[in-house]
C-alpha cells in the first residue's frame, strides 16, 4: 500500500545536474509568472489500493443493473460466451500495435485477415477492410466512397438510425456535399418518393436493414430503382440479420456496412465497438482504412501484409478516399472469435431465437387492449407498439421490476428482443405492461 515514486531524490538530482539546474522549478523559468499556478494542484490525498477499491465499488453501486434488457436501437444485449473474452483477452492480442512491420506482426495480421474473410462470407461481398470506428462512421465512409465528379449527393432513408444520419451529415458538411432524406411511409422507405429523388447528381443510396423501427426493408426493389438511375447502393445491415436475410450481393449492393457490436461485444454504455465495411470487386480500391492481404514470402510460405492502402497516411492526399487513420482492431478481433466459436449453425440459431422470441413477445403485447403494432410489415427482433398512455409510464413500471423497457419513441415504444430473454420473462413483462395499460 506504499506510495508510488517514479524516481528517487538521487535520480532527480542527477537529471537536474545534467541540465545545469538546481531545482525542478527552474525548468519553467522561461514561462511568464502570469501563466504559472504558483501553488500545488488542488487534488485530494492519494488512496491506498484498499481504499481505492472501496471508492470504485461505491461509485459502481450508483449504476442501475437491469436483470432484463428490452432496449436496442443500435446497441444490443446478446449473450457473450465466456470463451470469447478469454481468447480476445490474451496478452498478445491486447498489447498488439499497428502492424506496420509485417515480418514482426504476422499473428495480428492473420487475425485481421480472418476477420475480413468472415465479414466477406457474411455479407457476400468481394473484400472487407479491417474495420472502422463504428457503424455510423462506416455508413459515412461508404457514402464518401461513392462520390464522383458530378455525383456528390447522398440519399439516405429517413427510416435509418438518427445517429447514423447525423454522422453522415457531419461528413458531408466537412466536404461541402449534400445529404438528402428519402421519406419513410408506414415505417419503411417510401419507394415512390425515392424514384422522384434519383436525380443525375445523386451518388449513392443508403438503406438500413432492418431500419430504425425494426422493419425489414425491400432492399432489392429499392436498389434496383437506384441502379437504373446509375446510383450506387449502400446496405447498412445489422450483421446478426445476415444469418437469415439476403446478403449484400443478393440485393445488388455495392457496399455493405454496419456495426459488429452484436458479435461478442458488450453494450458497455454504448462502446467501444467496430464498424465493418465490405465492398464489391469494383469498389475495393476505394475502401478506407487498413486492408490485410495474403501473399507468400521469399521462401514461398503463406504470409500477410497491409495492402491497397487508400488512406492519406500511405498515398498521395489527392488520391486518398479517406483520412481515417485507425480502426477498432481489438473489437474486430473479438467479433472474429465470437463468429468462429458459433460457426454458421450457431449464428443462425441465435438469429432464429431472436426472431421467434421477438414475434412471440409482440403477440403477447398486442393481446393487451389498445396496444398494437405501429407498422404492419415484417420485422426481425425490434418493433414499435402503440400504447394507450405515454411510454414513460411503461418505462417507469418496468424499471421498478429491474427491467429496462423498450425505447420511448414518437407514437409508442421501440422494443428489442435478443436471444437472452426467456418466454417466461417476456410473459411477465407483458403482464406488467397490461397492468399499467389497465389503469
Secondary structure in CASP SS format (residue, H / E / C, confidence):
PFRMAT SS
TARGET T0000
AUTHOR 0000-0000-0000
METHOD secondary structure of the structure
MODEL  1
X C 1.00
X C 1.00
X C 1.00
X C 1.00
X C 1.00
X C 1.00
X C 1.00
X C 1.00
X H 1.00
X H 1.00
X H 1.00
X H 1.00
X H 1.00
X H 1.00
X H 1.00
X H 1.00
X H 1.00
X H 1.00
X H 1.00
X C 1.00
X C 1.00
X C 1.00
X C 1.00
X H 1.00
X H 1.00
X H 1.00
X H 1.00
X H 1.00
X C 1.00
X C 1.00
X C 1.00
X C 1.00
X H 1.00
X H 1.00
X H 1.00
X C 1.00
X C 1.00
X C 1.00
X C 1.00
X C 1.00
X C 1.00
X C 1.00
X C 1.00
X C 1.00
X C 1.00
X C 1.00
X C 1.00
X C 1.00
X H 1.00
X H 1.00
X H 1.00
X H 1.00
X H 1.00
X H 1.00
X H 1.00
X H 1.00
X H 1.00
X H 1.00
X H 1.00
X H 1.00
X C 1.00
X C 1.00
X C 1.00
X C 1.00
X C 1.00
X C 1.00
X C 1.00
X E 1.00
X E 1.00
X C 1.00
X C 1.00
X C 1.00
X C 1.00
X C 1.00
X C 1.00
X C 1.00
X C 1.00
X C 1.00
X C 1.00
X C 1.00
X C 1.00
X H 1.00
X H 1.00
X H 1.00
X H 1.00
X H 1.00
X H 1.00
X H 1.00
X C 1.00
X C 1.00
X H 1.00
X H 1.00
X H 1.00
X H 1.00
X C 1.00
X C 1.00
X C 1.00
X C 1.00
X C 1.00
X C 1.00
X C 1.00
X H 1.00
X H 1.00
X H 1.00
X C 1.00
X H 1.00
X H 1.00
X H 1.00
X H 1.00
X H 1.00
X H 1.00
X H 1.00
X H 1.00
X H 1.00
X H 1.00
X H 1.00
X H 1.00
X H 1.00
X H 1.00
X H 1.00
X H 1.00
X H 1.00
X H 1.00
X C 1.00
X C 1.00
X C 1.00
X E 1.00
X E 1.00
X C 1.00
X C 1.00
X C 1.00
X E 1.00
X C 1.00
X C 1.00
X H 1.00
X H 1.00
X H 1.00
X H 1.00
X H 1.00
X H 1.00
X H 1.00
X H 1.00
X H 1.00
X H 1.00
X H 1.00
X H 1.00
X C 1.00
X E 1.00
X C 1.00
X C 1.00
X E 1.00
X C 1.00
X E 1.00
X E 1.00
X E 1.00
X E 1.00
X E 1.00
X C 1.00
X C 1.00
X C 1.00
X C 1.00
X H 1.00
X H 1.00
X H 1.00
X H 1.00
X H 1.00
X H 1.00
X H 1.00
X H 1.00
X H 1.00
X H 1.00
X H 1.00
X H 1.00
X H 1.00
X H 1.00
X C 1.00
X C 1.00
X C 1.00
X E 1.00
X E 1.00
X E 1.00
X E 1.00
X C 1.00
X E 1.00
X E 1.00
X C 1.00
X C 1.00
X E 1.00
X E 1.00
X C 1.00
X H 1.00
X H 1.00
X H 1.00
X H 1.00
X H 1.00
X H 1.00
X H 1.00
X C 1.00
X C 1.00
X C 1.00
X C 1.00
X E 1.00
X E 1.00
X E 1.00
X E 1.00
X E 1.00
X E 1.00
X E 1.00
X E 1.00
X C 1.00
X C 1.00
X C 1.00
X C 1.00
X C 1.00
X E 1.00
X C 1.00
X C 1.00
X C 1.00
X H 1.00
X H 1.00
X H 1.00
X H 1.00
X H 1.00
X H 1.00
X H 1.00
X H 1.00
X H 1.00
X H 1.00
X C 1.00
X C 1.00
X C 1.00
X E 1.00
X E 1.00
X E 1.00
X E 1.00
X E 1.00
X E 1.00
X C 1.00
X H 1.00
X H 1.00
X H 1.00
X H 1.00
X H 1.00
X C 1.00
X C 1.00
X C 1.00
X C 1.00
X H 1.00
X H 1.00
X H 1.00
X H 1.00
X C 1.00
X C 1.00
X C 1.00
X E 1.00
X E 1.00
X E 1.00
X E 1.00
X E 1.00
X H 1.00
X H 1.00
X H 1.00
X C 1.00
X C 1.00
X C 1.00
X C 1.00
X C 1.00
X H 1.00
X H 1.00
X H 1.00
X C 1.00
X C 1.00
X C 1.00
X C 1.00
X E 1.00
X E 1.00
X E 1.00
X E 1.00
X E 1.00
X C 1.00
X H 1.00
X H 1.00
X H 1.00
X H 1.00
X H 1.00
X H 1.00
X C 1.00
X C 1.00
X C 1.00
X C 1.00
X C 1.00
X E 1.00
X E 1.00
X E 1.00
X E 1.00
X E 1.00
X C 1.00
X C 1.00
X C 1.00
X C 1.00
X C 1.00
X E 1.00
X E 1.00
X E 1.00
X E 1.00
X E 1.00
X C 1.00
X C 1.00
X C 1.00
X C 1.00
X E 1.00
X C 1.00
X C 1.00
X C 1.00
X C 1.00
X C 1.00
X H 1.00
X H 1.00
X H 1.00
X C 1.00
X C 1.00
X E 1.00
X C 1.00
X C 1.00
X C 1.00
X C 1.00
X C 1.00
X C 1.00
X H 1.00
X H 1.00
X H 1.00
X H 1.00
X H 1.00
X H 1.00
X H 1.00
X H 1.00
X H 1.00
X H 1.00
X H 1.00
X H 1.00
X H 1.00
X H 1.00
X H 1.00
X H 1.00
X H 1.00
X H 1.00
X H 1.00
X H 1.00
X H 1.00
X H 1.00
X H 1.00
X H 1.00
X H 1.00
X H 1.00
X H 1.00
X H 1.00
X H 1.00
X H 1.00
X H 1.00
X H 1.00
X H 1.00
X H 1.00
X H 1.00
X H 1.00
X H 1.00
X H 1.00
X C 1.00
X C 1.00
X C 1.00
X C 1.00
X C 1.00
X E 1.00
X E 1.00
X C 1.00
X C 1.00
X C 1.00
X C 1.00
X C 1.00
X E 1.00
X C 1.00
X C 1.00
X E 1.00
X E 1.00
X E 1.00
X E 1.00
X E 1.00
X C 1.00
X C 1.00
X C 1.00
X C 1.00
X H 1.00
X H 1.00
X H 1.00
X H 1.00
X H 1.00
X H 1.00
X H 1.00
X H 1.00
X H 1.00
X C 1.00
X C 1.00
X C 1.00
X E 1.00
X E 1.00
X C 1.00
X C 1.00
X E 1.00
X E 1.00
X E 1.00
X C 1.00
X C 1.00
X E 1.00
X E 1.00
X E 1.00
X E 1.00
X E 1.00
X C 1.00
X C 1.00
X C 1.00
X C 1.00
X C 1.00
X C 1.00
X H 1.00
X H 1.00
X H 1.00
X H 1.00
X H 1.00
X H 1.00
X H 1.00
X H 1.00
X H 1.00
X H 1.00
X H 1.00
X H 1.00
X H 1.00
X H 1.00
X H 1.00
X H 1.00
X C 1.00
END
